[in-house]
Amino acid sequence: MKKISSGKFILATFLFTWILQGIAILSGQSSKDFPAILFYILGGCGPSLVAVFFVWRNFDTEQRREFWSRVFSPRRVKPMWWIITLIVIPAAMLLGVWVNALLGGSSPRMDYFNLLKIQPAEIPVFIIMMMIGGPLAEELGWRGILLETFQKKWSAAISTLVLFLIWWLWHLPLFFLPGTTQFEWGLFGSMFWMFTMNVFLLSILMTLAHNANRSSVLAAILIHFSYNVTLSLLVPYSVQTFAFMTTFLALLAAGILAARKFWSRKIDPARSAG
């Protein structure tokens, strides 16, 4: 039985993604044009594709069975976390949109949402693309391999911080690839730093979900999915709108952390006896 080296996994994932997306960048094409789109999409699937290879190469039969159970078993996810991942997170983001509008800010134009209203037959395609592009393409690696490996040697807090930095750095080629949302935001502007904050907040939420649901990767996939769907349906949105969404996402993460600390706090036997 072998263990997966986090260092080798990180190196393989970055090489896979950055080489492929680097080819797309050097082509000078938009990420929406052929053949750049192929390198863009395949590179974006790097974390999970590399994870599948490492699982096949290093895990024995029982470890593989456990890994795929973590990815696909809905029984691992507690009912409350189904609500948090699929309802509460989008609700927090939409609350930010509402508060922004209430204070006089502009409302999102919601191009995708309006398009799906006109062409409802496209909804299944949209859902499939949202599930593949990000959640399934990444989380088998980030939460399936790295978070699990990190927490065997570090605390949940340190593991989350390190994984956040890796996940954020991995996204950097997108800021140089025309046609991506990150390219439109540009480097070191307001949206760049809010994107960084969102990656950090999602890292916290996914660690909480992972640890509260028997190391469930599916719980992290659901968070990534609901977040991406909500953002995509609101596009385009202003910097101020994104700031309010980020603020309410931060409040949600802080609330879950506080609730977790409260419920997990041990009662002093001496005090309870008295």
C-alpha positions as CSV (number, residue, x, y, z in Angstrom):
1,M,0.0,0.0,0.0
2,K,1.4,3.3,-1.1
3,K,0.7,6.9,0.0
4,I,0.3,9.8,-2.3
5,S,3.0,12.4,-2.0
6,S,1.4,15.9,-1.8
7,G,4.5,17.4,-3.3
8,K,4.5,15.2,-6.4
9,F,0.7,15.7,-6.8
10,I,1.0,19.5,-6.6
11,L,3.9,19.5,-9.1
12,A,2.1,17.1,-11.5
13,T,-1.1,19.2,-11.3
14,F,0.6,22.5,-11.9
15,L,2.6,21.1,-14.8
16,F,-0.5,19.6,-16.4
17,T,-2.6,22.7,-16.1
18,W,-0.1,25.4,-16.7
19,I,1.5,23.7,-19.8
20,L,-1.9,23.2,-21.5
21,Q,-3.3,26.6,-20.6
22,G,0.0,28.1,-21.4
23,I,-0.4,26.7,-25.0
24,A,-3.8,28.3,-25.1
25,I,-2.3,31.7,-24.0
26,L,0.5,31.5,-26.5
27,S,-1.9,30.7,-29.3
28,G,-3.3,34.3,-29.0
29,Q,-6.8,32.9,-29.3
30,S,-9.8,33.5,-27.0
31,S,-10.6,30.6,-24.6
32,K,-13.8,30.3,-26.5
33,D,-12.1,29.6,-29.9
34,F,-10.9,26.3,-31.3
35,P,-8.4,24.8,-30.6
36,A,-7.5,27.0,-27.6
37,I,-10.7,26.0,-25.9
38,L,-9.6,22.4,-25.8
39,F,-6.3,23.3,-24.0
40,Y,-8.2,25.6,-21.7
41,I,-10.8,23.0,-20.7
42,L,-8.4,20.1,-20.4
43,G,-6.0,22.1,-18.4
44,G,-8.8,23.1,-16.1
45,C,-9.5,19.5,-15.4
46,G,-5.9,18.9,-14.2
47,P,-6.5,18.5,-10.5
48,S,-9.1,15.8,-10.9
49,L,-7.4,14.0,-13.8
50,V,-4.1,13.9,-12.0
51,A,-5.9,12.7,-8.8
52,V,-7.5,9.8,-10.7
53,F,-4.1,8.8,-12.0
54,F,-2.5,9.0,-8.6
55,V,-5.4,7.0,-7.0
56,W,-5.0,4.3,-9.7
57,R,-1.3,4.3,-9.4
58,N,-0.9,4.4,-5.6
59,F,-4.0,3.1,-3.8
60,D,-5.0,-0.5,-3.2
61,T,-8.5,-1.8,-3.9
62,E,-9.9,-0.8,-0.5
63,Q,-8.4,2.7,-0.6
64,R,-9.8,3.2,-4.1
65,R,-13.3,2.1,-2.9
66,E,-13.1,4.5,0.0
67,F,-11.9,7.4,-2.3
68,W,-14.8,6.9,-4.7
69,S,-17.2,6.6,-1.8
70,R,-16.0,10.0,-0.6
71,V,-16.6,11.5,-4.1
72,F,-20.0,10.0,-4.9
73,S,-21.8,8.7,-1.8
74,P,-24.7,11.1,-0.8
75,R,-25.0,9.2,2.5
76,R,-21.9,10.8,3.8
77,V,-23.5,14.3,3.5
78,K,-25.7,15.1,6.5
79,P,-29.1,16.7,5.7
80,M,-28.1,20.0,7.2
81,W,-25.1,20.2,4.8
82,W,-27.3,19.5,1.8
83,I,-29.2,22.6,2.8
84,I,-26.1,24.7,3.5
85,T,-24.4,23.7,0.2
86,L,-27.3,24.0,-2.2
87,I,-29.5,26.6,-0.5
88,V,-27.8,28.7,2.2
89,I,-24.7,29.5,0.2
90,P,-26.6,30.8,-2.9
91,A,-29.0,32.6,-0.5
92,A,-26.2,34.4,1.2
93,M,-24.8,35.6,-2.1
94,L,-28.2,36.7,-3.3
95,L,-28.7,38.5,0.0
96,G,-25.6,40.5,-0.9
97,V,-27.1,41.4,-4.3
98,W,-30.3,42.5,-2.6
99,V,-28.6,44.6,0.0
100,N,-26.4,46.3,-2.6
101,A,-29.5,47.2,-4.7
102,L,-31.3,48.4,-1.5
103,L,-28.4,50.8,-0.9
104,G,-28.7,52.2,-4.4
105,G,-26.2,49.9,-6.2
106,S,-26.8,48.5,-9.7
107,S,-28.5,45.1,-10.1
108,P,-26.8,42.3,-12.1
109,R,-28.0,42.1,-15.7
110,M,-28.2,38.3,-15.4
111,D,-27.6,37.4,-19.1
112,Y,-27.4,33.7,-18.6
113,F,-30.5,33.6,-16.4
114,N,-32.5,35.5,-19.0
115,L,-31.3,33.3,-21.8
116,L,-32.3,30.2,-19.9
117,K,-35.8,31.7,-19.3
118,I,-36.1,32.0,-23.1
119,Q,-34.5,28.7,-23.9
120,P,-35.4,26.3,-21.0
121,A,-34.2,23.3,-23.0
122,E,-30.7,24.6,-22.3
123,I,-31.0,24.2,-18.6
124,P,-29.8,20.6,-18.4
125,V,-26.7,21.5,-20.5
126,F,-26.1,24.5,-18.3
127,I,-26.3,22.3,-15.1
128,I,-24.0,19.7,-16.5
129,M,-21.4,22.3,-17.6
130,M,-21.5,23.9,-14.2
131,M,-21.0,20.6,-12.5
132,I,-18.1,19.6,-14.7
133,G,-16.4,23.0,-15.0
134,G,-14.9,23.4,-11.6
135,P,-16.6,21.0,-9.2
136,L,-15.8,17.7,-10.8
137,A,-12.8,19.0,-12.7
138,E,-11.0,20.1,-9.5
139,E,-12.3,18.8,-6.3
140,L,-11.1,15.2,-6.6
141,G,-7.7,16.7,-6.4
142,W,-8.0,19.6,-4.0
143,R,-10.3,18.2,-1.4
144,G,-10.0,14.5,-2.4
145,I,-6.2,14.3,-2.2
146,L,-4.6,17.4,-0.9
147,L,-6.9,18.4,2.0
148,E,-7.0,14.8,3.2
149,T,-3.2,14.5,3.0
150,F,-2.5,17.9,4.6
151,Q,-4.8,17.2,7.6
152,K,-2.8,14.0,8.4
153,K,0.1,16.2,9.4
154,W,-1.3,19.7,10.0
155,S,-4.4,21.2,11.7
156,A,-7.5,22.0,9.7
157,A,-6.7,25.7,9.8
158,I,-3.1,25.4,8.5
159,S,-4.3,22.8,5.9
160,T,-7.0,25.2,4.7
161,L,-4.6,28.1,4.5
162,V,-2.0,26.1,2.5
163,L,-4.6,24.7,0.2
164,F,-6.1,28.1,-0.4
165,L,-2.7,29.5,-1.5
166,I,-2.2,26.5,-3.9
167,W,-5.7,26.7,-5.3
168,W,-5.4,30.5,-5.8
169,L,-2.0,30.2,-7.5
170,W,-3.2,27.4,-9.8
171,H,-5.8,29.9,-11.2
172,L,-3.2,32.5,-12.3
173,P,-2.9,31.5,-16.0
174,L,-6.6,32.4,-16.5
175,F,-5.7,36.0,-15.9
176,F,-3.6,35.9,-19.1
177,L,-6.1,34.0,-21.2
178,P,-8.4,36.1,-23.3
179,G,-12.1,35.1,-23.1
180,T,-12.0,34.1,-19.4
181,T,-13.7,36.1,-16.6
182,Q,-10.3,36.4,-14.9
183,F,-8.8,38.0,-18.0
184,E,-11.6,40.6,-18.0
185,W,-11.0,41.4,-14.4
186,G,-7.2,41.9,-14.9
187,L,-4.4,41.6,-12.4
188,F,-4.3,43.4,-9.1
189,G,-7.6,45.3,-9.5
190,S,-10.6,45.2,-7.2
191,M,-12.1,42.1,-8.7
192,F,-8.7,40.3,-8.6
193,W,-8.5,40.7,-4.8
194,M,-12.1,39.9,-4.2
195,F,-11.6,36.7,-6.3
196,T,-8.7,35.9,-3.9
197,M,-11.0,36.4,-0.9
198,N,-13.7,34.2,-2.5
199,V,-11.2,31.4,-3.0
200,F,-10.2,31.8,0.6
201,L,-13.8,31.7,1.9
202,L,-14.7,28.7,-0.3
203,S,-11.6,26.9,1.1
204,I,-12.9,27.4,4.6
205,L,-16.4,26.3,3.7
206,M,-15.1,23.2,1.9
207,T,-12.9,22.2,4.8
208,L,-15.8,22.5,7.2
209,A,-18.0,20.5,4.9
210,H,-15.3,17.9,4.3
211,N,-14.6,17.4,8.0
212,A,-18.3,17.4,9.1
213,N,-19.3,14.8,6.6
214,R,-16.8,11.9,6.9
215,S,-14.2,13.4,4.6
216,S,-16.9,13.8,1.9
217,V,-15.5,15.2,-1.4
218,L,-19.1,15.4,-2.6
219,A,-19.9,18.0,0.0
220,A,-17.1,20.2,-1.5
221,I,-18.3,19.5,-5.0
222,L,-21.8,20.7,-4.1
223,I,-20.4,23.9,-2.6
224,H,-18.3,24.6,-5.7
225,F,-21.3,23.8,-7.9
226,S,-23.8,26.1,-6.1
227,Y,-21.3,28.9,-5.9
228,N,-20.5,28.7,-9.7
229,V,-24.1,28.4,-10.7
230,T,-25.1,31.5,-8.6
231,L,-22.3,33.6,-10.0
232,S,-23.0,32.5,-13.6
233,L,-26.7,33.3,-13.4
234,L,-25.9,36.8,-12.2
235,V,-23.3,37.7,-14.8
236,P,-22.5,40.5,-15.5
237,Y,-22.3,42.2,-12.1
238,S,-20.6,45.3,-10.8
239,V,-17.5,45.4,-8.5
240,Q,-19.8,46.7,-5.7
241,T,-22.2,43.8,-6.2
242,F,-19.4,41.3,-6.0
243,A,-18.1,43.0,-2.8
244,F,-21.5,42.6,-1.1
245,M,-21.7,38.9,-2.2
246,T,-18.2,38.4,-0.8
247,T,-19.2,40.1,2.5
248,F,-22.2,37.9,3.0
249,L,-20.3,34.8,2.1
250,A,-17.7,35.8,4.7
251,L,-20.5,36.3,7.3
252,L,-21.8,32.8,6.5
253,A,-18.4,31.2,6.9
254,A,-17.9,33.0,10.2
255,G,-21.3,31.9,11.4
256,I,-20.7,28.3,10.6
257,L,-17.3,28.4,12.3
258,A,-18.8,30.0,15.4
259,A,-21.6,27.4,15.4
260,R,-19.2,24.6,15.0
261,K,-17.0,25.9,17.9
262,F,-20.1,26.3,20.1
263,W,-21.5,22.8,19.5
264,S,-18.2,21.0,19.7
265,R,-17.1,22.7,22.9
266,K,-16.7,20.2,25.7
267,I,-18.5,20.7,29.0
268,D,-16.3,20.7,32.0
269,P,-17.3,17.6,34.0
270,A,-16.6,19.3,37.3
271,R,-18.9,22.2,36.5
272,S,-21.7,20.1,35.2
273,A,-21.6,17.9,38.3
274,G,-21.9,20.9,40.5
